[in-house]
């Protein structure tokens, strides 16, 4: 069934039917009612491609994450889809694989495919964010989550990385550790810097030294976690605890410590960040800082849809900071009676 057939049966023009279906003020209410009633009787379904061209909307959202295989990001994508589909939007998912070049290509593709908006967590290799600014200038709004860009003015959804790291480090101190190392994430990412600062401030509060050789940078990967663990445990004065900036790093550390014959937490305590579901299945189970990843995705989608459907630019942009909480398991519990 087409607009042409509805117009023929009602004896009106195709443009009249089209305007009536769009609820145009140019068409009388009586005509609108006649058009809508016949469309219902004939089970008329509008062409979605034609509608997108007419309304300059595709009802499609893009999302770029570093890696879908990372359970944190796959859960966040679930949160985005939960909101998007409930509001009549579809989601296109892209992976940057921690590559600046891949991220550029993904952004260009989103612009070409006429997505209505973009949700993104930036790659660890992205030090320039001009491509996001250019996308905004093309009229495609952006919302950042988790890994955000300070160079782009828009809504952002993050967790309190600083407090999560501070609490994690303080927990290790209260459990009796005094030589606490930190495997930080890539320094160009705000989440890495905030977690490092939380670690430093917790040490300072409790009068413990901050030693450069006990802080090493890593990609957010298991393999690099393993390499950094070997590096730290080869020091003359080895740490008695390691706080890793992510669970993926911590899983690599966990494997290395077991290969080296160290007992956790008796010889060395271990703490991660993200609380991935697999963390509880390790032996010993991994203590971690939990992040509400599904809620982060939901809130990012809500903020993006506000930008898309609003008729004016907001007076100010919002940064939502969600809470973290410690999940204590055997890997860090030295004080077990």
C-alpha positions in Angstrom: 0.0 0.0 0.0 1.3 3.4 -1.0 0.5 7.1 -0.5 -0.5 7.1 -4.2 -3.3 4.6 -3.5 -4.6 6.5 -0.4 -4.6 9.7 -2.4 -6.5 8.0 -5.3 -9.2 6.6 -3.0 -9.7 9.9 -1.2 -9.6 12.0 -4.3 -6.8 14.2 -3.0 -3.2 14.8 -4.1 -0.2 12.7 -2.9 1.3 15.8 -1.2 -1.9 16.3 0.8 -1.7 12.7 2.1 2.0 13.1 2.9 1.4 16.3 4.8 -1.5 14.7 6.7 0.6 11.7 7.7 3.2 14.2 9.0 0.6 16.1 11.0 1.3 19.3 9.0 -0.5 22.4 10.1 -1.2 23.1 6.4 -3.8 20.4 6.3 -7.2 20.6 8.0 -8.0 18.3 10.9 -10.9 16.8 8.9 -8.6 15.8 6.1 -6.0 14.4 8.5 -8.6 12.3 10.1 -9.8 10.9 6.8 -6.3 10.1 5.7 -5.3 8.5 9.0 -8.5 6.4 9.1 -8.0 5.0 5.5 -4.3 4.4 6.2 -5.3 2.3 9.2 -7.9 0.4 7.3 -5.5 -0.3 4.5 -2.7 -1.2 6.9 -0.4 1.4 5.4 3.2 1.3 6.7 5.4 4.3 5.8 8.7 3.6 4.0 11.4 4.1 6.7 14.0 5.3 4.2 11.7 7.9 2.7 10.8 9.1 6.2 14.4 9.4 7.2 15.1 11.6 4.1 11.9 13.6 4.8 12.6 14.2 8.5 16.4 14.2 8.2 16.4 11.4 10.8 17.4 7.8 10.5 16.5 6.8 14.0 20.0 5.2 14.3 22.6 5.7 17.0 26.3 4.9 16.5 28.4 3.6 19.4 32.2 3.3 19.3 34.0 1.2 22.0 37.6 0.0 22.2 36.6 -3.7 22.2 33.3 -5.5 22.4 35.1 -8.6 23.9 35.7 -6.5 27.0 32.7 -7.4 29.2 32.6 -3.8 30.6 31.9 -2.4 27.1 29.6 -5.2 26.0 27.5 -4.5 29.2 27.5 -0.8 28.5 26.3 -1.5 24.9 23.4 -3.4 26.5 22.5 -0.4 28.5 22.5 1.8 25.3 20.4 -0.6 23.4 17.9 -0.9 26.3 17.1 2.8 26.1 17.5 3.2 22.3 15.1 0.4 21.3 12.5 1.5 23.8 12.5 4.9 22.0 12.4 3.5 18.5 16.1 3.8 17.6 18.5 1.2 16.3 22.2 0.9 17.3 25.2 0.5 15.0 28.2 -0.8 16.9 31.8 -0.1 16.0 35.2 -1.2 17.6 38.3 1.0 17.5 40.5 -1.8 18.8 42.4 0.9 20.7 43.5 2.4 17.4 43.3 6.1 16.6 43.1 5.3 12.8 40.3 2.9 13.3 38.4 5.4 15.4 38.8 8.0 12.6 37.4 5.5 10.1 34.5 4.7 12.4 33.6 8.3 12.8 33.7 8.9 9.1 31.4 5.9 8.5 28.9 7.1 11.1 28.8 10.5 9.3 28.3 8.8 5.9 25.5 6.5 7.2 23.7 9.6 8.6 23.4 8.3 12.2 21.4 10.7 14.4 24.1 10.7 17.1 27.1 9.0 18.6 28.1 7.5 21.9 31.8 6.9 22.3 34.5 5.7 24.7 37.8 6.9 23.2 40.7 4.6 22.3 43.9 4.6 24.3 45.8 5.8 21.3 43.7 8.8 20.6 45.5 11.9 21.7 43.7 14.2 19.2 40.0 14.5 19.2 39.4 16.9 16.3 37.4 14.2 14.4 34.7 14.4 17.1 34.5 18.2 16.9 34.1 17.9 13.1 31.3 15.4 13.6 29.5 17.8 15.9 30.0 20.6 13.3 28.1 18.4 10.8 25.1 18.4 13.2 25.7 14.9 14.7 25.6 15.2 18.5 28.0 13.1 20.7 28.0 11.8 24.2 31.1 10.3 25.9 31.2 7.6 28.5 33.9 6.1 30.7 36.9 7.4 28.5 36.0 11.0 27.7 37.6 13.9 25.9 38.1 17.2 27.6 38.5 18.8 24.2 34.9 18.3 23.2 32.0 20.2 24.8 29.2 17.8 25.3 27.5 15.5 27.9 29.6 12.9 29.6 28.9 9.9 31.8 31.8 8.6 34.0 32.3 6.9 37.3 34.2 8.3 40.2 37.5 6.8 39.2 39.5 8.8 41.8 37.4 7.6 44.8 37.3 4.0 43.5 41.1 3.9 43.3 41.5 5.7 46.7 39.2 3.2 48.4 40.9 0.2 46.7 44.4 1.4 47.9 43.1 2.2 51.4 41.7 -1.3 51.6 45.1 -2.8 50.8 46.7 -0.6 53.5 44.1 -1.6 56.1 44.8 -5.3 55.3 48.4 -4.7 56.2 50.2 -4.0 52.9 52.9 -1.4 53.0 54.7 -1.7 49.7 51.8 -1.2 47.3 52.5 -1.0 43.5 50.2 0.3 40.9 49.8 -0.8 37.3 48.3 2.3 35.7 46.5 2.5 32.4 47.7 4.6 29.4 48.5 8.1 30.8 46.7 10.0 28.0 43.3 8.7 29.3 41.6 10.6 32.1 40.5 7.4 33.8 44.1 6.3 34.1 45.2 9.7 35.5 42.3 9.8 38.0 42.9 6.3 39.3 46.6 7.0 39.7 45.8 10.1 41.7 43.5 8.2 44.0 46.3 5.7 44.6 48.8 8.4 45.4 46.5 10.3 47.7 45.6 7.2 49.7 49.3 6.4 50.2 50.0 10.0 51.3 47.1 10.0 53.8 48.5 6.9 55.5 52.1 8.0 55.4 53.3 5.5 52.9 55.9 6.3 50.2 55.1 6.8 46.6 57.9 5.2 44.7 58.4 5.6 40.9 59.6 2.1 40.4 56.4 0.7 41.9 54.2 2.5 39.3 54.2 1.2 35.7 52.0 2.0 32.8 50.1 -0.6 30.8 47.5 -1.0 28.1 44.2 -2.3 29.5 45.0 -5.9 28.5 45.7 -9.2 30.2 49.0 -9.7 28.3 50.4 -6.4 29.4 49.3 -7.1 33.0 51.4 -10.2 32.9 54.4 -8.4 31.6 54.2 -5.6 34.2 53.8 -8.2 37.0 57.0 -9.9 36.0 58.7 -6.4 35.9 57.5 -5.5 39.4 58.4 -8.8 40.9 61.9 -8.6 39.5 62.6 -5.5 41.7 65.1 -5.8 44.5 62.4 -4.6 46.9 59.3 -6.3 45.7 55.8 -5.0 46.4 53.6 -6.8 48.8 50.4 -5.6 47.0 49.4 -4.6 43.5 46.5 -2.4 42.6 45.8 -2.8 38.9 43.9 -0.1 37.0 41.5 -2.7 35.4 40.4 -6.3 35.9 41.9 -7.3 32.6 45.3 -6.1 33.7 44.7 -7.7 37.1 43.9 -11.1 35.4 47.3 -11.0 33.7 49.0 -10.2 37.1 47.1 -13.0 38.7 48.4 -15.5 36.1 52.0 -14.2 36.5 52.0 -14.4 40.2 50.8 -18.0 40.2 53.4 -18.9 37.6 56.1 -17.4 39.8 54.8 -19.4 42.8 53.5 -16.5 44.9 50.5 -17.0 47.1 47.7 -14.5 47.1 47.1 -12.7 49.4 49.7 -14.2 51.8 52.8 -13.2 49.8 51.2 -10.4 47.8 47.7 -9.0 47.7 45.9 -8.1 44.4 43.1 -5.6 43.6 41.5 -4.8 40.2 39.1 -2.3 38.8 35.8 -3.0 37.0 34.6 -6.2 38.7 34.2 -8.3 35.6 32.1 -11.4 36.1 35.1 -13.7 35.5 36.9 -12.0 38.4 34.9 -14.0 41.0 35.8 -17.3 39.3 39.6 -16.9 39.6 41.5 -18.9 42.3 41.8 -17.0 44.6 38.8 -14.8 43.6 39.8 -11.2 42.6 38.9 -8.2 44.7 37.9 -5.3 42.5 36.2 -1.9 42.2 32.7 -2.4 40.7 31.4 0.0 38.0 27.7 0.3 37.0 28.5 -0.3 33.3 24.9 -1.0 32.2 23.7 2.1 33.9 26.4 4.1 32.2 25.2 3.0 28.8 21.6 3.8 29.7 22.4 7.3 30.9 24.6 8.0 27.9 21.7 7.0 25.6 19.3 9.1 27.5 21.5 12.2 27.2 22.1 11.6 23.5 18.4 11.3 22.7 17.8 14.6 24.6 20.4 16.3 22.3 18.9 14.7 19.2 15.2 15.4 20.0 15.7 18.9 21.5 14.9 21.8 19.4 17.7 23.9 20.9 21.2 23.5 22.2 21.4 23.1 26.0 22.6 26.1 28.0 25.3 23.9 29.5 26.5 20.3 29.2 26.3 17.8 32.0 28.9 15.4 33.4 27.2 12.6 35.3 29.5 10.9 37.9 28.3 7.5 39.0 29.4 5.8 42.2 31.8 2.8 42.5 31.9 0.3 45.3 34.5 -2.1 46.6 33.9 -5.9 46.1 36.3 -7.6 48.5 37.3 -11.2 47.8 40.1 -13.5 48.8 42.9 -12.0 46.7 43.3 -9.0 49.0 42.1 -10.3 52.4 45.3 -10.7 54.4 43.5 -10.2 57.7 41.6 -13.5 57.8 41.4 -15.0 61.2 
